[in-house]
Amino acid sequence: MKEMYKNFGIADAVSDFCLEVEASLKDRFEKLDEVAEYNQMKVLAAMQKHRVSAECFNGTTGYGYNDLGRDTLEEVYATCFKGEAALVRPQITCGTHALALALMSNVRPGDEILSPVGKPYDTLEEVIGIRPSKGSLAEYGVTYAQVDLLADGGFDFDGIRNAINDRTKLVTIQRSKGYASRPTLSVERIGQLISFIKEVKPDVICMVDNCYGEFVEKREPLEVGADMIVGSLIKNPGGGLAPIGGYIVGKKECVENAAYRLTSPGLGKEVGASLGMMQSFFQGFFLAPTVVNAALKSAIFAANVFERLGFAVIPNGSASRHDIIQAVTFEKPEGLIAFCQGIQAAAPVDSYVTPEPWDMPGYDSQVIMAAGAFVQGSSIELSADGPLRPPYTAFFQGGLTWYHGKLGIMMALQKLYDANLVKGI
């Protein structure tokens, strides 16, 4: 294997260091395998319950009336994630679109949205209207309130109680950290937060942005009181095979509202052709627990490698995991850029490309992204990105296989090693 690593330009010192870290994680990886096996059985049971057949893979066009595959897939998602109904469509273009759809369909002018976990992910700022944008919720008279987390990452329960008012219609809870330094929320903590919110106002809708969290734990947020969970098919649940799409799962009324917003009042879920994508959607969902397991191993490996070298990492090397994202802080732009260029160099697609920071739509600062993926922008595949602003943190995620994820981290470390940006090897 050392000869294979040398073929990728990895020095013996780098490979020896990384393999030593890997050996120390054997017991941790075995526990991840247990969760993956549980979730694999959960997906399989849902598919068998709803009698998935070869006919489900047939595509439809036009209106898409009576699309067996589409309707069956939504039943599988609802059962697996413990929801009353699901909307799983290629017409939902990305995670931000899915979140915007869930929000815009379940609030009305005069309502207020509350985030009790601080500022949402950057691309939602324009959806809500925190940053002015055409078509934002703010333009439709929907207001927004925010309660930041406490300094220790805990919930500000007093602040949340005071923020909830007669106009509070929907509470949005972002499970993953996004481009923030806070901890990712476990399903248990999400349940505690929802329980508190429902005590204050029982009829409020609790929506969880579940991006990057699916199949990381044995439970999903609907099992602890969420009314909706929302995510992207080019992240965890697509298993690396879904070429596009998003999902909303939860209470029937919430999902129906989203369906009418996605298509048209009076049409809802009845239309929307699957366009030949059903086999990829089903097969990707079937593989998702295993793929997520590979991504988790890659993230934990990255945390331990860079923590041992003195870099700040969130979560740390021994912390419990609740999403697939690993943050590594370099304190200087050169470190962030070198890391992302190493990840790109390990890609099966576009490995020869050198990523550079650019003005990415939806963000308020330049962003560098490494993503040599089979599906453009798929962050369940090996990828890394980060905004070019202090403290210059790289957000690493994905890896369709553990072996590829491991190589990606080794390549990233090699780039830092070559640039004399790392010590201790």
C-alpha positions as CSV (number, residue, x, y, z in Angstrom):
1,M,0.0,0.0,0.0
2,K,2.9,2.4,0.7
3,E,3.9,2.0,-2.9
4,M,0.4,2.8,-4.0
5,Y,0.4,5.9,-1.9
6,K,3.7,7.0,-3.4
7,N,2.1,6.8,-6.8
8,F,-0.3,9.5,-5.6
9,G,2.7,11.6,-4.4
10,I,2.3,10.9,-0.7
11,A,5.5,10.9,1.3
12,D,6.4,8.0,3.6
13,A,6.3,10.3,6.6
14,V,2.7,11.3,5.8
15,S,1.5,7.8,5.1
16,D,3.2,6.4,8.2
17,F,1.6,9.1,10.4
18,C,-1.9,8.5,8.9
19,L,-1.8,4.8,9.1
20,E,-0.8,5.0,12.8
21,V,-3.9,7.2,13.4
22,E,-6.1,4.8,11.5
23,A,-4.9,1.8,13.6
24,S,-6.0,3.7,16.8
25,L,-9.6,4.0,15.5
26,K,-10.4,0.3,15.0
27,D,-12.8,0.0,18.0
28,R,-14.5,3.3,17.1
29,F,-15.1,2.1,13.5
30,E,-16.7,-1.1,14.7
31,K,-19.3,0.9,16.6
32,L,-20.1,2.9,13.4
33,D,-20.6,-0.4,11.6
34,E,-23.2,-1.4,14.1
35,V,-25.2,1.8,13.4
36,A,-24.9,1.3,9.7
37,E,-26.1,-2.3,9.9
38,Y,-29.2,-1.2,12.0
39,N,-30.0,1.5,9.4
40,Q,-29.5,-0.8,6.5
41,M,-32.1,-3.2,8.0
42,K,-34.4,-0.2,8.5
43,V,-34.3,0.8,4.9
44,L,-34.6,-2.8,3.7
45,A,-37.7,-3.3,5.9
46,A,-39.3,-0.2,4.5
47,M,-38.7,-1.3,0.9
48,Q,-40.1,-4.7,1.6
49,K,-43.2,-3.4,3.4
50,H,-44.1,-1.2,0.4
51,R,-43.4,-4.0,-2.1
52,V,-40.8,-2.3,-4.2
53,S,-40.8,-4.0,-7.6
54,A,-39.0,-3.7,-10.9
55,E,-42.0,-1.8,-12.2
56,C,-41.2,1.0,-9.7
57,F,-38.1,1.8,-11.8
58,N,-40.1,2.7,-14.9
59,G,-40.0,6.4,-15.7
60,T,-42.9,8.7,-16.5
61,T,-43.1,11.9,-18.5
62,G,-45.6,14.7,-18.9
63,Y,-47.9,15.1,-16.0
64,G,-46.6,11.9,-14.3
65,Y,-50.1,10.7,-13.2
66,N,-50.1,7.4,-11.4
67,D,-46.3,7.2,-11.1
68,L,-45.9,3.9,-9.2
69,G,-42.2,4.4,-8.5
70,R,-42.6,8.0,-7.3
71,D,-45.5,7.2,-5.0
72,T,-43.8,4.0,-3.6
73,L,-40.5,5.8,-3.0
74,E,-42.4,8.5,-0.9
75,E,-44.0,5.7,1.1
76,V,-40.6,4.2,1.7
77,Y,-39.2,7.5,2.9
78,A,-42.2,8.1,5.2
79,T,-41.9,4.7,6.8
80,C,-38.1,4.7,7.2
81,F,-38.1,8.2,8.7
82,K,-41.3,7.7,10.8
83,G,-43.4,10.3,9.1
84,E,-47.0,10.4,8.0
85,A,-46.2,11.4,4.5
86,A,-43.2,12.3,2.2
87,L,-42.4,14.4,-0.8
88,V,-39.4,13.1,-2.6
89,R,-38.9,14.7,-6.0
90,P,-36.3,15.4,-8.7
91,Q,-38.2,18.8,-9.2
92,I,-36.7,19.8,-5.8
93,T,-33.4,21.1,-7.1
94,C,-31.2,21.1,-3.9
95,G,-31.3,21.3,-0.1
96,T,-31.9,25.1,0.0
97,H,-34.8,24.7,-2.4
98,A,-36.3,21.9,-0.2
99,L,-36.0,24.2,2.9
100,A,-37.4,27.2,1.1
101,L,-40.3,25.0,-0.1
102,A,-41.0,23.7,3.4
103,L,-40.9,27.2,4.9
104,M,-42.8,29.1,2.2
105,S,-45.6,26.5,2.1
106,N,-46.2,26.4,5.8
107,V,-46.2,30.1,6.8
108,R,-48.4,33.0,5.7
109,P,-48.1,36.8,5.7
110,G,-48.0,38.0,9.3
111,D,-46.4,34.8,10.7
112,E,-43.0,34.7,12.2
113,I,-40.2,32.1,11.9
114,L,-37.9,31.5,14.8
115,S,-34.5,30.0,14.8
116,P,-33.5,28.9,18.4
117,V,-30.0,27.7,17.3
118,G,-28.5,30.9,16.0
119,K,-28.0,32.1,12.4
120,P,-29.1,29.6,9.7
121,Y,-26.9,28.4,6.9
122,D,-25.7,31.1,4.5
123,T,-28.0,30.3,1.6
124,L,-31.1,30.5,3.8
125,E,-30.4,34.1,4.7
126,E,-31.8,35.2,1.3
127,V,-34.7,32.8,1.5
128,I,-35.8,34.3,4.9
129,G,-34.8,37.9,4.0
130,I,-32.0,38.4,6.5
131,R,-30.1,39.5,3.5
132,P,-32.5,41.2,1.1
133,S,-33.4,39.1,-2.0
134,K,-36.2,39.0,-4.5
135,G,-39.0,36.7,-3.5
136,S,-37.8,36.3,0.1
137,L,-40.2,35.5,2.9
138,A,-39.6,39.1,4.2
139,E,-41.1,40.5,1.0
140,Y,-44.3,38.5,1.8
141,G,-44.6,39.9,5.3
142,V,-43.1,36.9,7.2
143,T,-40.8,38.1,10.0
144,Y,-37.9,36.3,11.5
145,A,-36.5,36.0,15.0
146,Q,-33.4,34.4,16.3
147,V,-32.0,33.2,19.6
148,D,-28.3,32.4,19.7
149,L,-26.9,29.5,21.5
150,L,-25.1,30.1,24.8
151,A,-21.3,30.3,24.8
152,D,-21.0,26.6,25.8
153,G,-23.3,25.6,22.9
154,G,-26.3,25.1,25.1
155,F,-29.8,26.3,24.3
156,D,-30.9,29.7,25.7
157,F,-34.2,28.4,27.1
158,D,-35.1,31.7,28.7
159,G,-34.4,33.6,25.5
160,I,-36.4,31.0,23.4
161,R,-39.4,31.3,25.8
162,N,-39.3,35.1,25.5
163,A,-39.0,35.0,21.7
164,I,-42.0,32.8,21.1
165,N,-45.1,34.9,20.6
166,D,-48.6,34.8,19.1
167,R,-47.2,35.2,15.6
168,T,-44.6,32.4,15.9
169,K,-45.8,29.8,13.4
170,L,-42.7,27.8,12.6
171,V,-39.5,27.0,14.4
172,T,-36.5,26.0,12.2
173,I,-33.8,23.9,13.7
174,Q,-30.6,23.4,11.8
175,R,-29.1,20.1,12.8
176,S,-25.7,20.5,11.2
177,K,-23.3,23.4,12.0
178,G,-23.0,24.8,8.5
179,Y,-20.3,27.4,8.3
180,A,-20.5,28.0,12.1
181,S,-18.3,26.7,14.9
182,R,-21.1,25.4,17.1
183,P,-21.6,21.7,17.8
184,T,-23.9,19.7,15.5
185,L,-27.1,18.8,17.3
186,S,-27.8,15.2,18.2
187,V,-31.2,13.7,17.7
188,E,-31.6,13.6,21.5
189,R,-30.8,17.3,21.9
190,I,-33.2,18.2,19.1
191,G,-35.9,16.2,21.0
192,Q,-35.2,18.1,24.2
193,L,-35.4,21.5,22.3
194,I,-38.7,20.5,20.6
195,S,-40.2,19.3,23.8
196,F,-39.5,22.6,25.4
197,I,-40.8,24.6,22.5
198,K,-44.1,22.6,22.3
199,E,-44.6,23.2,26.0
200,V,-44.5,26.9,25.4
201,K,-46.6,26.8,22.2
202,P,-48.0,23.3,21.4
203,D,-49.3,24.2,17.9
204,V,-46.0,25.6,16.5
205,I,-44.5,23.7,13.6
206,C,-41.0,22.4,14.3
207,M,-39.0,21.9,11.2
208,V,-35.5,20.3,11.2
209,D,-32.9,20.9,8.5
210,N,-31.7,17.4,8.4
211,C,-29.0,17.9,5.8
212,Y,-25.8,15.8,6.5
213,G,-27.5,14.0,9.4
214,E,-29.5,11.2,7.8
215,F,-28.4,7.7,9.0
216,V,-25.7,9.0,11.2
217,E,-27.7,7.8,14.2
218,K,-30.3,5.1,14.6
219,R,-33.1,7.7,15.1
220,E,-34.2,10.6,13.0
221,P,-35.7,13.9,14.3
222,L,-39.3,12.9,13.5
223,E,-39.0,10.3,16.2
224,V,-38.4,12.9,18.9
225,G,-41.2,15.3,18.0
226,A,-40.3,17.2,14.8
227,D,-43.2,18.0,12.5
228,M,-41.0,18.0,9.3
229,I,-37.5,17.0,8.3
230,V,-36.0,18.4,5.2
231,G,-32.9,17.4,3.1
232,S,-31.2,16.9,-0.2
233,L,-30.8,13.7,-2.2
234,I,-27.3,14.7,-3.3
235,K,-26.3,14.4,0.3
236,N,-26.7,11.4,2.6
237,P,-30.0,9.8,1.5
238,G,-29.1,9.7,-2.2
239,G,-26.3,7.4,-1.5
240,G,-24.1,9.0,-4.2
241,L,-26.4,7.7,-7.0
242,A,-29.3,10.3,-6.9
243,P,-28.4,12.9,-9.6
244,I,-30.7,15.6,-8.2
245,G,-33.6,15.9,-5.7
246,G,-34.8,16.8,-2.3
247,Y,-37.2,15.5,0.3
248,I,-39.7,16.7,2.9
249,V,-41.0,14.1,5.4
250,G,-43.4,14.6,8.3
251,K,-46.9,15.5,9.2
252,K,-49.4,14.9,6.4
253,E,-50.6,18.5,6.4
254,C,-47.1,20.0,6.2
255,V,-46.1,17.7,3.4
256,E,-49.3,18.4,1.4
257,N,-48.8,22.2,1.8
258,A,-45.3,21.7,0.4
259,A,-46.6,19.7,-2.5
260,Y,-49.1,22.3,-3.5
261,R,-46.4,24.9,-3.4
262,L,-44.0,22.8,-5.5
263,T,-46.6,22.2,-8.2
264,S,-49.9,24.1,-8.0
265,P,-53.0,24.5,-5.8
266,G,-55.3,21.7,-6.8
267,L,-52.5,19.5,-8.2
268,G,-50.1,18.8,-5.3
269,K,-48.5,15.4,-5.2
270,E,-50.5,14.0,-8.1
271,V,-48.3,15.5,-10.8
272,G,-44.5,15.5,-11.3
273,A,-42.9,13.0,-13.7
274,S,-40.0,10.9,-12.4
275,L,-38.2,11.1,-15.8
276,G,-36.4,7.8,-15.4
277,M,-34.6,8.6,-12.1
278,M,-36.4,6.1,-9.9
279,Q,-33.9,3.3,-10.0
280,S,-31.1,5.7,-8.9
281,F,-33.3,7.1,-6.1
282,F,-34.3,3.7,-4.8
283,Q,-30.8,2.2,-5.1
284,G,-29.1,5.3,-3.7
285,F,-31.5,5.2,-0.6
286,F,-30.7,1.5,-0.2
287,L,-27.0,2.1,-0.2
288,A,-27.2,5.3,1.9
289,P,-26.5,3.7,5.3
290,T,-23.3,2.1,4.0
291,V,-22.2,5.3,2.2
292,V,-22.9,7.4,5.3
293,N,-20.8,5.0,7.3
294,A,-17.9,5.5,5.0
295,A,-18.3,9.3,5.2
296,L,-18.4,9.1,9.0
297,K,-15.2,7.1,9.1
298,S,-13.5,9.6,6.8
299,A,-14.6,12.5,9.0
300,I,-13.4,10.9,12.3
301,F,-10.1,10.0,10.6
302,A,-9.7,13.6,9.5
303,A,-10.5,14.9,13.0
304,N,-7.9,12.7,14.6
305,V,-5.2,13.4,12.0
306,F,-5.4,17.1,12.2
307,E,-6.0,17.3,16.0
308,R,-2.8,15.4,16.6
309,L,-1.0,18.0,14.5
310,G,-2.3,20.8,16.6
311,F,-5.1,22.2,14.5
312,A,-8.5,23.1,16.0
313,V,-11.1,20.6,14.8
314,I,-14.9,20.5,15.4
315,P,-16.0,17.9,16.4
316,N,-12.8,16.8,18.2
317,G,-11.3,13.4,17.6
318,S,-13.2,11.6,20.4
319,A,-16.6,13.4,20.2
320,S,-19.8,11.6,19.4
321,R,-20.9,12.2,15.8
322,H,-24.2,13.6,14.6
323,D,-23.5,14.6,11.0
324,I,-20.8,13.8,8.4
325,I,-19.1,17.2,8.4
326,Q,-15.7,17.8,9.9
327,A,-14.4,21.3,10.4
328,V,-10.6,21.9,10.5
329,T,-9.4,25.5,11.2
330,F,-6.1,26.7,9.7
331,E,-6.0,30.4,10.9
332,K,-4.6,31.4,7.5
333,P,-6.0,31.3,4.0
334,E,-3.0,29.3,2.6
335,G,-3.9,26.4,4.8
336,L,-7.6,26.3,3.8
337,I,-6.6,26.6,0.1
338,A,-4.0,23.8,0.3
339,F,-6.4,21.5,2.1
340,C,-9.1,21.9,-0.5
341,Q,-6.5,21.5,-3.3
342,G,-5.4,18.2,-1.8
343,I,-9.0,16.9,-1.6
344,Q,-9.5,17.8,-5.3
345,A,-6.3,16.0,-6.2
346,A,-7.7,12.8,-4.8
347,A,-10.9,13.0,-6.8
348,P,-11.9,10.4,-9.5
349,V,-13.3,13.3,-11.6
350,D,-11.5,16.5,-12.4
351,S,-8.5,15.5,-10.2
352,Y,-6.3,17.7,-12.5
353,V,-8.2,20.9,-11.7
354,T,-6.8,23.3,-9.1
355,P,-9.7,24.9,-7.1
356,E,-9.5,28.6,-6.4
357,P,-11.7,30.9,-4.2
358,W,-14.6,32.5,-6.1
359,D,-17.7,34.6,-5.6
360,M,-20.2,31.8,-5.2
361,P,-23.9,32.7,-5.5
362,G,-25.8,32.8,-2.2
363,Y,-22.7,33.5,0.0
364,D,-21.4,36.9,1.3
365,S,-17.7,36.1,1.0
366,Q,-15.5,34.2,-1.5
367,V,-15.7,30.4,-1.1
368,I,-13.3,27.7,-2.2
369,M,-14.7,24.3,-3.1
370,A,-13.1,20.9,-3.9
371,A,-15.6,18.5,-5.4
372,G,-14.4,16.1,-8.1
373,A,-17.7,14.3,-8.0
374,F,-19.8,12.1,-10.3
375,V,-22.8,14.3,-9.4
376,Q,-22.1,18.0,-9.6
377,G,-22.1,19.5,-6.0
378,S,-22.8,16.2,-4.4
379,S,-21.5,16.5,-0.8
380,I,-21.9,12.9,0.1
381,E,-19.0,12.4,-2.3
382,L,-15.6,13.3,-1.2
383,S,-15.6,17.1,-1.0
384,A,-14.4,20.1,1.0
385,D,-15.2,23.8,1.1
386,G,-14.9,26.9,3.2
387,P,-15.4,30.7,3.1
388,L,-12.3,32.8,2.7
389,R,-12.7,34.6,6.0
390,P,-11.2,34.2,9.4
391,P,-10.6,31.7,11.0
392,Y,-10.2,30.0,7.6
393,T,-12.0,26.8,8.4
394,A,-12.3,23.9,5.9
395,F,-15.5,21.9,6.1
396,F,-14.8,18.4,4.9
397,Q,-17.5,15.8,4.2
398,G,-18.3,12.7,2.2
399,G,-16.5,9.8,0.7
400,L,-18.5,7.1,-1.1
401,T,-16.0,4.6,0.2
402,W,-13.9,4.7,3.3
403,Y,-10.7,4.0,1.3
404,H,-11.3,7.0,-0.9
405,G,-12.1,9.2,2.1
406,K,-8.8,8.1,3.7
407,L,-6.8,8.9,0.6
408,G,-8.4,12.3,0.3
409,I,-7.3,13.2,3.8
410,M,-3.8,11.9,3.2
411,M,-3.6,14.0,-0.1
412,A,-4.8,17.1,1.8
413,L,-2.2,16.6,4.5
414,Q,0.5,16.1,1.8
415,K,-0.4,19.5,0.3
416,L,0.0,21.1,3.7
417,Y,3.2,19.2,4.3
418,D,4.7,20.3,0.9
419,A,3.8,24.0,1.7
420,N,5.5,23.8,5.1
421,L,2.1,24.5,6.8
422,V,2.2,21.6,9.1
423,K,4.6,20.5,11.8
424,G,4.8,17.3,13.8
425,I,5.3,14.7,11.1
